[in-house]
Amino acid sequence: MQHVAVIAGATGAAAKRLVEVLLADPAWEVVGLCRRPPALKRERLTYIACDLTDAASTRLALARTPQATHLFYTARAQFSDASIGVEDVAGNRAMLQNLLDGAEAACPGLQHVHLVEGTKWYGMHLGAMRLPAHEDDPRHMPPNFYYDQQDLLSGRAEGKRWTWSASRPGFLYDFAPERPRNLVPLIGAWAGICAELGLPLDFPGKPACYDALMEATDATQLARGMKWMATASAARNEPFNVTDGGLFRWSRLWPKIARLYGLECGSPRPLNLGRWMADKGPLWETIVKHHNLVAQPMEAVVTWNFGDFLWGLEHDVVSSMTKSRLAGFHDTIDTEARILAHLQRYREARLLP
Ligand SMILES: NC(=O)c1ccc[n+]([C@@H]2O[C@H](COP(=O)([O-])OP(=O)(O)OC[C@H]3O[C@@H](n4cnc5c(N)ncnc54)[C@H](OP(=O)(O)O)[C@@H]3O)[C@@H](O)[C@H]2O)c1
């Protein structure tokens, strides 16, 4: 096999499509690491159970993959304080360090290590950010675990045979029924509930968000970007933004969603969704029956708190794709069309009304 990828966090949002994109190329074999590997059998794909917070467990897992040529780090530690947007710096850094220690000890043919970061590098979650965000913009006031992880990775790569890269995607979205924290079911569940109640499709976020310039990253787009970074010489030892390549506004997309659901398009009317939708479980059960959906509780389909974050942003979110394009990554996705296509796929699978 030409390339053997070890993906740490292989079942997560950032990695699911990476597994597919790599396996679509016969030159790649994939080994996925996570604590709860799926019982999935597929050619050129194996999973190894591993707890990245445990150095010994990680060392043992990597000792089983001495042929690894590429590492992709797409895991994340448990969120520590969601209320102020601070994630666990020490925990996230230690997980990456355990992986690097294990790989350097066991994988003599290691060529490249890729790290997934995100637009939070630019403080997108903290308020207005410098726009468009460029990869070499000054950092915001720490803590930000991406800074510690990238510093660790770039420092470790110095003087080594292997190189590194990092991707900075925006909001990831996908057809991912196993993942309720995803903007596609958020839109579909909201629209389905509005339809059931005979309401117009209001926008339940901040008025400034409705008209803000936004970006997002389809999970397959990120996967293609990661594969490119891991193999292109122009991407060595550099971070790159990876968005769909264009921008959108909720105010432009909203009438299209209203049309898809046969609803009148409403206007921005902010709600705290986490609180306001807490009593909608019984209504969801009615919708499930009414539309003959796969029976599952509303919380398994949609995470309303995520909507409060996504639709509570009152500033533009724009990352420059110039560096990626000049270095050779040209894939582009029409975000509006792709969101609508994913919605349609959920509906066809009877997961959303
Ligand atoms: N999701 C987004 O919208 C988004 C957007 C931009 C950037 N990002 C970034 O992408 C990175 C990955 O996030 P994600 O959203 O893809 O995470 P996720 O969906 O929560 O997936 C995390 C993955 O890591 C594994 N994992 C977690 N703890 C582990 C441990 N102790 N040992 C081994 N494996 C472990 C999980 O599997 P097990 O639970 O089975 O261990 C899972 O495969 C993060 O840096 C995040 O900030 C995400």
The ligand as an SDF file (V2000), in Angstrom:
LIG
                    3D

 48 52  0  0  0  0  0  0  0  0999 V2000
  -17.8560   19.7720   14.3000 N   0  0  0  0  0  0  0  0  0  0  0  0
  -17.6380   20.9750   13.7930 C   0  0  0  0  0  0  0  0  0  0  0  0
  -18.5710   21.6990   13.3560 O   0  0  0  0  0  0  0  0  0  0  0  0
  -16.2320   21.5010   13.7180 C   0  0  0  0  0  0  0  0  0  0  0  0
  -16.0000   22.6730   12.9730 C   0  0  0  0  0  0  0  0  0  0  0  0
  -14.7130   23.1610   12.8830 C   0  0  0  0  0  0  0  0  0  0  0  0
  -13.6810   22.5130   13.5400 C   0  0  0  0  0  0  0  0  0  0  0  0
  -13.9250   21.3890   14.2610 N   0  0  0  0  0  0  0  0  0  0  0  0
  -12.7930   20.7520   14.9570 C   0  0  0  0  0  0  0  0  0  0  0  0
  -12.6040   19.4260   14.4980 O   0  0  0  0  0  0  0  0  0  0  0  0
  -11.9910   18.6750   15.5450 C   0  0  0  0  0  0  0  0  0  0  0  0
  -12.7910   17.3940   15.7320 C   0  0  0  0  0  0  0  0  0  0  0  0
  -14.1020   17.7660   16.1590 O   0  0  0  0  0  0  0  0  0  0  0  0
  -15.4020   16.9040   15.8070 P   0  0  0  0  0  0  0  0  0  0  0  0
  -16.5400   17.8470   15.8930 O   0  0  0  0  0  0  0  0  0  0  0  0
  -15.1700   16.1000   14.5780 O   0  0  0  0  0  0  0  0  0  0  0  0
  -15.4450   15.9470   17.0810 O   0  0  0  0  0  0  0  0  0  0  0  0
  -16.4710   14.7800   17.3670 P   0  0  0  0  0  0  0  0  0  0  0  0
  -17.5150   14.6750   16.3200 O   0  0  0  0  0  0  0  0  0  0  0  0
  -16.8630   14.9420   18.7980 O   0  0  0  0  0  0  0  0  0  0  0  0
  -15.5550   13.4790   17.2100 O   0  0  0  0  0  0  0  0  0  0  0  0
  -14.5230   13.2120   18.1050 C   0  0  0  0  0  0  0  0  0  0  0  0
  -13.8180   11.9160   17.6830 C   0  0  0  0  0  0  0  0  0  0  0  0
  -12.7350   11.7050   18.5820 O   0  0  0  0  0  0  0  0  0  0  0  0
  -12.9100   10.4510   19.2460 C   0  0  0  0  0  0  0  0  0  0  0  0
  -12.4300   10.6260   20.6090 N   0  0  0  0  0  0  0  0  0  0  0  0
  -12.8960   11.5140   21.5320 C   0  0  0  0  0  0  0  0  0  0  0  0
  -12.2030   11.3590   22.6770 N   0  0  0  0  0  0  0  0  0  0  0  0
  -11.2860   10.3760   22.4510 C   0  0  0  0  0  0  0  0  0  0  0  0
  -10.3010    9.7590   23.2370 C   0  0  0  0  0  0  0  0  0  0  0  0
  -10.0980   10.0980   24.5150 N   0  0  0  0  0  0  0  0  0  0  0  0
   -9.5560    8.7760   22.6780 N   0  0  0  0  0  0  0  0  0  0  0  0
   -9.7560    8.3980   21.3990 C   0  0  0  0  0  0  0  0  0  0  0  0
  -10.6640    8.9490   20.6060 N   0  0  0  0  0  0  0  0  0  0  0  0
  -11.4330    9.9190   21.1340 C   0  0  0  0  0  0  0  0  0  0  0  0
  -14.4120   10.1450   19.1580 C   0  0  0  0  0  0  0  0  0  0  0  0
  -14.7130    8.7650   19.2060 O   0  0  0  0  0  0  0  0  0  0  0  0
  -14.9760    8.0090   20.6250 P   0  0  0  0  0  0  0  0  0  0  0  0
  -15.9630    8.8570   21.3640 O   0  0  0  0  0  0  0  0  0  0  0  0
  -15.4640    6.6520   20.2320 O   0  0  0  0  0  0  0  0  0  0  0  0
  -13.6640    7.9440   21.3280 O   0  0  0  0  0  0  0  0  0  0  0  0
  -14.7010   10.6830   17.7500 C   0  0  0  0  0  0  0  0  0  0  0  0
  -14.2560    9.7480   16.7900 O   0  0  0  0  0  0  0  0  0  0  0  0
  -11.9750   19.5830   16.7960 C   0  0  0  0  0  0  0  0  0  0  0  0
  -10.7290   20.2080   16.9310 O   0  0  0  0  0  0  0  0  0  0  0  0
  -13.0210   20.6180   16.4520 C   0  0  0  0  0  0  0  0  0  0  0  0
  -12.7980   21.8310   17.1370 O   0  0  0  0  0  0  0  0  0  0  0  0
  -15.1690   20.8490   14.3520 C   0  0  0  0  0  0  0  0  0  0  0  0
  1  2  1  0
  2  3  2  0
  2  4  1  0
  4  5  1  0
  4 48  2  0
  5  6  2  0
  6  7  1  0
  7  8  2  0
  8  9  1  0
  8 48  1  0
  9 10  1  0
  9 46  1  0
 10 11  1  0
 11 12  1  0
 11 44  1  0
 12 13  1  0
 13 14  1  0
 14 15  2  0
 14 16  1  0
 14 17  1  0
 17 18  1  0
 18 19  2  0
 18 20  1  0
 18 21  1  0
 21 22  1  0
 22 23  1  0
 23 24  1  0
 23 42  1  0
 24 25  1  0
 25 26  1  0
 25 36  1  0
 26 27  1  0
 26 35  1  0
 27 28  2  0
 28 29  1  0
 29 30  1  0
 29 35  2  0
 30 31  1  0
 30 32  2  0
 32 33  1  0
 33 34  2  0
 34 35  1  0
 36 37  1  0
 36 42  1  0
 37 38  1  0
 38 39  2  0
 38 40  1  0
 38 41  1  0
 42 43  1  0
 44 45  1  0
 44 46  1  0
 46 47  1  0
M  CHG  2   8   1  16  -1
M  END
$$$$
